[in-house]
Amino acid sequence: MKIKVAVLFGGKSTEHEISIISALQAVQSIDREKYEIIPVYMTKEETFYTGEGVEEIENYKDIPALLKKATQTIWIREGKKVNLYRFPMKKFGNNLLHEVDLVFPIVHGTNVEDGALQGFLQTLGLPYVGCDVCASALGMNKYAMKPILKDHGIPVLDCALYTWKDYEDAPALGSRIEEKFSYPVIVKPINLGSSIGIKKAANREELTDALDLAFEFSRTILVEPAITQLREINCAVLGDYESAEASECEEPLNAEDILTFEDKYMSGGKGGAKGGKISGGGKSGMASLQRRIPADLTKEQRDEIRRMAVETFQALGCSGVSRIDFMMDQESGKIYVNEINTIPGSLSFYLWEPLGKSYRQLLDDLIGLALKRQREEEKLVFTFDSNVLAGVKLGGGAKGAKGAKLS
C-alpha cells in the first residue's frame, strides 16, 4: 500500500511564490510507485486547497481562478488518523477528500518555515518531513542561532539586536550602531529569508535607509559588520541528530555585494564559468540562480565548510535537508556561518546531484527520515496517569479557589 503524502506549500509569507515553485518541482520528481501524492496549497490568507489544478504551475498565474476550480479543505483528526475534508461540508454525500499518513511541508519564510506550521502539524499528531518546532524556530531566528553555534565552537560574526522601540528614535539608534560597529554594516530583519529586507550601509544616510527597509518587514532587526572582500559559499546537509552528510559546495555568482531576491530567483539566463557547472533559467526556484558547482575551493576549504555545515546542522537539532550559507573573508581567510535555511529553495537538490544522489532519491530519503522520527516518538511517554483531579473542587472567584490549593 502506498504511503499517502500531503505536499504542503504556500502560506502567509513573503516567499509564498518561491514555495509554490519548490513544491511543484518536488511533486513532479517524487516516486509515484511508492507514494500517493496529495498537493495541498495554503493561500496567503491561510486557507487550504487541494484538488483540480493545484498541481499545475501555470494555474498560479491566476490564483483566484485556480481557487474556484480547487476544493477548500480542513484537517480533522479522527482516532489515530488525520484526514482532509471538504469545507464547507455538503449536507449530503461524502465529504472525505483524502486520508493523510505524512505531510511534506515545502514552505519558505515567516509563519511557515519558522516552527509555526510545524507546531500545527505536531498538535494534529501528523508526522512531517524536516526540522521540528524548535530547530525550525532557531533556524529562522538569525540572532538566536548565533549563541548556540558559538557554544559549539562554530564561528559567526558578532551582531546587535534592535527593536521597533529602539527605532522610535532613529537618529539615536544610528549613533548607537556607529558606536558599536565601523562601517560598512549589514542590516537585516531577524526572521526572513531570500535576502528580503537586507541592505548594506557604508555611511549614516545608507544606514537610515537600511533601517527603514528592515523595519518594514520585522519588529526586530539585526546589525552586523560587513565583510568587504566577501565570497559566499553554500552547502546542504541531509540527516538528523544521529547521522548527517554534507552535499557538494556551491558559489552563487552575483554582481552585487549581497545576493538579492532577484539574484536568487529572477536572474534568468545561462552561463558557464571556470571550475564548475552554472545552471540558469528563471523558472526553477533556487536552481535558477547562476552558480558555480562545485565551488572553486581548495580541498582544505571544501573539507572545512562541509564539516562546519554538518556541525551547524546537528548543533541546531535539524532534521531532513537544510542549506547552510557561509561567508568567506578573502582578506583574513576566515570562514563564518551566515545562516541556515531549514527548508531550502528547491530543497537544494542540485547540490546532491554532483555526488550521485538524484532528486527522487533525496525526496525518498527525506520521507524516510520523517518516518524514522515518527517511530522514535511513538516510543516516548507523553501522558501520565494520576489522580490529581479526583479531589479538586474549584469554586467561583478568588475565595472559592482557596479550597483547591496547588503546590
CORLIN-V741165 format. One record per residue. N is the residue number from 0. RES is the residue in one letter. SS is DSSP state (H for helix, E for strand, L for the rest). OMEGA is omega in whole degrees, -180 to 180 (999 if undefined). Layout:
n->N res->RES ss->SS omega->OMEGA
n->N res->RES ss->SS omega->OMEGA
This chain:
n->0 res->M ss->L omega->-178
n->1 res->K ss->L omega->174
n->2 res->I ss->E omega->-177
n->3 res->K ss->E omega->-174
n->4 res->V ss->E omega->174
n->5 res->A ss->E omega->176
n->6 res->V ss->E omega->-172
n->7 res->L ss->E omega->-175
n->8 res->F ss->E omega->-179
n->9 res->G ss->E omega->176
n->10 res->G ss->L omega->-179
n->11 res->K ss->L omega->-173
n->12 res->S ss->L omega->175
n->13 res->T ss->L omega->180
n->14 res->E ss->L omega->-178
n->15 res->H ss->H omega->-176
n->16 res->E ss->H omega->179
n->17 res->I ss->H omega->177
n->18 res->S ss->H omega->179
n->19 res->I ss->H omega->-180
n->20 res->I ss->H omega->-179
n->21 res->S ss->H omega->-176
n->22 res->A ss->H omega->-178
n->23 res->L ss->H omega->170
n->24 res->Q ss->H omega->-178
n->25 res->A ss->H omega->180
n->26 res->V ss->H omega->180
n->27 res->Q ss->H omega->-171
n->28 res->S ss->H omega->-173
n->29 res->I ss->L omega->-176
n->30 res->D ss->L omega->-178
n->31 res->R ss->L omega->175
n->32 res->E ss->L omega->-177
n->33 res->K ss->L omega->-171
n->34 res->Y ss->E omega->169
n->35 res->E ss->E omega->-172
n->36 res->I ss->E omega->178
n->37 res->I ss->E omega->178
n->38 res->P ss->E omega->179
n->39 res->V ss->E omega->-179
n->40 res->Y ss->E omega->178
n->41 res->M ss->E omega->-177
n->42 res->T ss->L omega->176
n->43 res->K ss->L omega->175
n->44 res->E ss->L omega->174
n->45 res->E ss->L omega->170
n->46 res->T ss->L omega->-172
n->47 res->F ss->E omega->179
n->48 res->Y ss->E omega->173
n->49 res->T ss->E omega->176
n->50 res->G ss->L omega->-169
n->51 res->E ss->L omega->173
n->52 res->G ss->L omega->-174
n->53 res->V ss->L omega->-176
n->54 res->E ss->L omega->-174
n->55 res->E ss->L omega->-176
n->56 res->I ss->H omega->-178
n->57 res->E ss->H omega->-177
n->58 res->N ss->H omega->-178
n->59 res->Y ss->H omega->171
n->60 res->K ss->H omega->178
n->61 res->D ss->L omega->-174
n->62 res->I ss->H omega->177
n->63 res->P ss->H omega->178
n->64 res->A ss->H omega->178
n->65 res->L ss->H omega->-176
n->66 res->L ss->H omega->176
n->67 res->K ss->H omega->179
n->68 res->K ss->H omega->-175
n->69 res->A ss->L omega->-178
n->70 res->T ss->E omega->176
n->71 res->Q ss->E omega->-174
n->72 res->T ss->E omega->174
n->73 res->I ss->E omega->180
n->74 res->W ss->E omega->179
n->75 res->I ss->E omega->177
n->76 res->R ss->E omega->178
n->77 res->E ss->E omega->-176
n->78 res->G ss->L omega->-179
n->79 res->K ss->L omega->-178
n->80 res->K ss->E omega->171
n->81 res->V ss->E omega->-177
n->82 res->N ss->E omega->175
n->83 res->L ss->E omega->-179
n->84 res->Y ss->E omega->173
n->85 res->R ss->E omega->177
n->86 res->F ss->L omega->-4
n->87 res->P ss->L omega->-177
n->88 res->M ss->L omega->174
n->89 res->K ss->L omega->179
n->90 res->K ss->L omega->-178
n->91 res->F ss->L omega->179
n->92 res->G ss->L omega->-176
n->93 res->N ss->L omega->180
n->94 res->N ss->L omega->179
n->95 res->L ss->E omega->179
n->96 res->L ss->E omega->-176
n->97 res->H ss->E omega->162
n->98 res->E ss->E omega->-177
n->99 res->V ss->E omega->176
n->100 res->D ss->L omega->-172
n->101 res->L ss->E omega->178
n->102 res->V ss->E omega->177
n->103 res->F ss->E omega->179
n->104 res->P ss->E omega->174
n->105 res->I ss->L omega->-172
n->106 res->V ss->L omega->-178
n->107 res->H ss->L omega->169
n->108 res->G ss->L omega->-177
n->109 res->T ss->L omega->178
n->110 res->N ss->L omega->-179
n->111 res->V ss->L omega->-180
n->112 res->E ss->L omega->-170
n->113 res->D ss->L omega->180
n->114 res->G ss->L omega->-179
n->115 res->A ss->H omega->179
n->116 res->L ss->H omega->178
n->117 res->Q ss->H omega->176
n->118 res->G ss->H omega->177
n->119 res->F ss->H omega->180
n->120 res->L ss->H omega->179
n->121 res->Q ss->H omega->180
n->122 res->T ss->H omega->176
n->123 res->L ss->H omega->-176
n->124 res->G ss->L omega->180
n->125 res->L ss->L omega->172
n->126 res->P ss->L omega->-177
n->127 res->Y ss->E omega->180
n->128 res->V ss->L omega->171
n->129 res->G ss->L omega->-176
n->130 res->C ss->L omega->176
n->131 res->D ss->L omega->-174
n->132 res->V ss->H omega->-175
n->133 res->C ss->H omega->-178
n->134 res->A ss->H omega->178
n->135 res->S ss->H omega->-180
n->136 res->A ss->H omega->179
n->137 res->L ss->H omega->-179
n->138 res->G ss->H omega->-179
n->139 res->M ss->H omega->-177
n->140 res->N ss->L omega->-173
n->141 res->K ss->L omega->179
n->142 res->Y ss->L omega->-176
n->143 res->A ss->H omega->180
n->144 res->M ss->H omega->-169
n->145 res->K ss->H omega->-179
n->146 res->P ss->H omega->178
n->147 res->I ss->H omega->179
n->148 res->L ss->H omega->177
n->149 res->K ss->H omega->-179
n->150 res->D ss->H omega->178
n->151 res->H ss->L omega->177
n->152 res->G ss->L omega->-180
n->153 res->I ss->L omega->-173
n->154 res->P ss->L omega->173
n->155 res->V ss->L omega->178
n->156 res->L ss->L omega->171
n->157 res->D ss->L omega->-178
n->158 res->C ss->E omega->174
n->159 res->A ss->E omega->-176
n->160 res->L ss->E omega->179
n->161 res->Y ss->E omega->-175
n->162 res->T ss->E omega->175
n->163 res->W ss->H omega->179
n->164 res->K ss->H omega->177
n->165 res->D ss->H omega->-174
n->166 res->Y ss->H omega->178
n->167 res->E ss->L omega->175
n->168 res->D ss->L omega->-173
n->169 res->A ss->H omega->178
n->170 res->P ss->H omega->179
n->171 res->A ss->H omega->178
n->172 res->L ss->H omega->177
n->173 res->G ss->H omega->179
n->174 res->S ss->H omega->179
n->175 res->R ss->H omega->180
n->176 res->I ss->H omega->180
n->177 res->E ss->H omega->177
n->178 res->E ss->H omega->-176
n->179 res->K ss->H omega->-174
n->180 res->F ss->L omega->169
n->181 res->S ss->L omega->175
n->182 res->Y ss->L omega->1
n->183 res->P ss->L omega->177
n->184 res->V ss->E omega->174
n->185 res->I ss->E omega->177
n->186 res->V ss->E omega->-177
n->187 res->K ss->E omega->170
n->188 res->P ss->E omega->-174
n->189 res->I ss->L omega->-166
n->190 res->N ss->L omega->177
n->191 res->L ss->L omega->176
n->192 res->G ss->L omega->177
n->193 res->S ss->L omega->177
n->194 res->S ss->L omega->180
n->195 res->I ss->L omega->177
n->196 res->G ss->L omega->-177
n->197 res->I ss->L omega->-180
n->198 res->K ss->E omega->176
n->199 res->K ss->E omega->-179
n->200 res->A ss->E omega->180
n->201 res->A ss->L omega->179
n->202 res->N ss->L omega->-175
n->203 res->R ss->H omega->-179
n->204 res->E ss->H omega->179
n->205 res->E ss->H omega->178
n->206 res->L ss->H omega->178
n->207 res->T ss->H omega->178
n->208 res->D ss->H omega->-179
n->209 res->A ss->H omega->178
n->210 res->L ss->H omega->179
n->211 res->D ss->H omega->-179
n->212 res->L ss->H omega->-175
n->213 res->A ss->H omega->-178
n->214 res->F ss->H omega->171
n->215 res->E ss->H omega->-172
n->216 res->F ss->H omega->-175
n->217 res->S ss->L omega->176
n->218 res->R ss->L omega->-178
n->219 res->T ss->E omega->-179
n->220 res->I ss->E omega->-177
n->221 res->L ss->E omega->173
n->222 res->V ss->E omega->178
n->223 res->E ss->E omega->-180
n->224 res->P ss->E omega->178
n->225 res->A ss->L omega->174
n->226 res->I ss->L omega->-173
n->227 res->T ss->L omega->177
n->228 res->Q ss->L omega->-167
n->229 res->L ss->E omega->163
n->230 res->R ss->E omega->177
n->231 res->E ss->E omega->178
n->232 res->I ss->E omega->180
n->233 res->N ss->E omega->178
n->234 res->C ss->E omega->179
n->235 res->A ss->E omega->178
n->236 res->V ss->E omega->179
n->237 res->L ss->E omega->177
n->238 res->G ss->E omega->178
n->239 res->D ss->L omega->-176
n->240 res->Y ss->L omega->-178
n->241 res->E ss->L omega->-174
n->242 res->S ss->L omega->180
n->243 res->A ss->E omega->-180
n->244 res->E ss->E omega->-179
n->245 res->A ss->E omega->178
n->246 res->S ss->E omega->168
n->247 res->E ss->E omega->177
n->248 res->C ss->E omega->177
n->249 res->E ss->E omega->171
n->250 res->E ss->E omega->175
n->251 res->P ss->E omega->-180
n->252 res->L ss->L omega->-179
n->253 res->N ss->L omega->-176
n->254 res->A ss->L omega->-175
n->255 res->E ss->L omega->178
n->256 res->D ss->L omega->-179
n->257 res->I ss->L omega->176
n->258 res->L ss->L omega->-173
n->259 res->T ss->L omega->174
n->260 res->F ss->H omega->180
n->261 res->E ss->H omega->177
n->262 res->D ss->H omega->-173
n->263 res->K ss->H omega->-167
n->264 res->Y ss->H omega->-174
n->265 res->M ss->L omega->-174
n->266 res->S ss->L omega->180
n->267 res->G ss->L omega->176
n->268 res->G ss->L omega->178
n->269 res->K ss->L omega->178
n->270 res->G ss->L omega->177
n->271 res->G ss->L omega->-179
n->272 res->A ss->E omega->179
n->273 res->K ss->L omega->173
n->274 res->G ss->L omega->179
n->275 res->G ss->E omega->-176
n->276 res->K ss->E omega->174
n->277 res->I ss->L omega->177
n->278 res->S ss->L omega->-180
n->279 res->G ss->L omega->-179
n->280 res->G ss->L omega->-172
n->281 res->G ss->L omega->-174
n->282 res->K ss->L omega->-171
n->283 res->S ss->L omega->180
n->284 res->G ss->H omega->180
n->285 res->M ss->H omega->178
n->286 res->A ss->H omega->-179
n->287 res->S ss->H omega->-178
n->288 res->L ss->L omega->174
n->289 res->Q ss->L omega->-172
n->290 res->R ss->E omega->173
n->291 res->R ss->E omega->178
n->292 res->I ss->E omega->-3
n->293 res->P ss->L omega->177
n->294 res->A ss->L omega->-179
n->295 res->D ss->L omega->-176
n->296 res->L ss->L omega->169
n->297 res->T ss->L omega->178
n->298 res->K ss->H omega->-179
n->299 res->E ss->H omega->179
n->300 res->Q ss->H omega->180
n->301 res->R ss->H omega->-180
n->302 res->D ss->H omega->-179
n->303 res->E ss->H omega->-179
n->304 res->I ss->H omega->-180
n->305 res->R ss->H omega->177
n->306 res->R ss->H omega->180
n->307 res->M ss->H omega->179
n->308 res->A ss->H omega->179
n->309 res->V ss->H omega->180
n->310 res->E ss->H omega->178
n->311 res->T ss->H omega->180
n->312 res->F ss->H omega->-176
n->313 res->Q ss->H omega->177
n->314 res->A ss->H omega->-179
n->315 res->L ss->L omega->177
n->316 res->G ss->L omega->-174
n->317 res->C ss->L omega->175
n->318 res->S ss->L omega->-178
n->319 res->G ss->E omega->177
n->320 res->V ss->E omega->176
n->321 res->S ss->E omega->175
n->322 res->R ss->E omega->178
n->323 res->I ss->E omega->-179
n->324 res->D ss->E omega->-176
n->325 res->F ss->E omega->172
n->326 res->M ss->E omega->176
n->327 res->M ss->E omega->175
n->328 res->D ss->E omega->-175
n->329 res->Q ss->L omega->179
n->330 res->E ss->L omega->-177
n->331 res->S ss->L omega->-176
n->332 res->G ss->L omega->-178
n->333 res->K ss->L omega->179
n->334 res->I ss->E omega->-179
n->335 res->Y ss->E omega->168
n->336 res->V ss->E omega->177
n->337 res->N ss->E omega->179
n->338 res->E ss->E omega->176
n->339 res->I ss->E omega->176
n->340 res->N ss->E omega->-172
n->341 res->T ss->L omega->168
n->342 res->I ss->L omega->-173
n->343 res->P ss->L omega->176
n->344 res->G ss->H omega->-178
n->345 res->S ss->H omega->-178
n->346 res->L ss->H omega->179
n->347 res->S ss->H omega->-178
n->348 res->F ss->L omega->-176
n->349 res->Y ss->H omega->177
n->350 res->L ss->H omega->180
n->351 res->W ss->H omega->-179
n->352 res->E ss->H omega->178
n->353 res->P ss->L omega->179
n->354 res->L ss->L omega->175
n->355 res->G ss->L omega->179
n->356 res->K ss->L omega->-180
n->357 res->S ss->L omega->177
n->358 res->Y ss->H omega->179
n->359 res->R ss->H omega->179
n->360 res->Q ss->H omega->177
n->361 res->L ss->H omega->180
n->362 res->L ss->H omega->178
n->363 res->D ss->H omega->178
n->364 res->D ss->H omega->-179
n->365 res->L ss->H omega->177
n->366 res->I ss->H omega->177
n->367 res->G ss->H omega->178
n->368 res->L ss->H omega->179
n->369 res->A ss->H omega->179
n->370 res->L ss->H omega->176
n->371 res->K ss->H omega->179
n->372 res->R ss->H omega->178
n->373 res->Q ss->H omega->179
n->374 res->R ss->H omega->179
n->375 res->E ss->H omega->-178
n->376 res->E ss->H omega->178
n->377 res->E ss->L omega->178
n->378 res->K ss->L omega->-177
n->379 res->L ss->L omega->178
n->380 res->V ss->L omega->-180
n->381 res->F ss->L omega->177
n->382 res->T ss->L omega->-178
n->383 res->F ss->L omega->-179
n->384 res->D ss->L omega->177
n->385 res->S ss->L omega->178
n->386 res->N ss->L omega->-177
n->387 res->V ss->H omega->-174
n->388 res->L ss->H omega->-173
n->389 res->A ss->H omega->-176
n->390 res->G ss->H omega->-176
n->391 res->V ss->L omega->173
n->392 res->K ss->L omega->-179
n->393 res->L ss->L omega->176
n->394 res->G ss->L omega->179
n->395 res->G ss->L omega->176
n->396 res->G ss->H omega->-175
n->397 res->A ss->H omega->-178
n->398 res->K ss->H omega->-179
n->399 res->G ss->H omega->-178
n->400 res->A ss->H omega->-176
n->401 res->K ss->H omega->-179
n->402 res->G ss->H omega->-179
n->403 res->A ss->H omega->-177
n->404 res->K ss->L omega->177
n->405 res->L ss->L omega->178
n->406 res->S ss->L omega->999
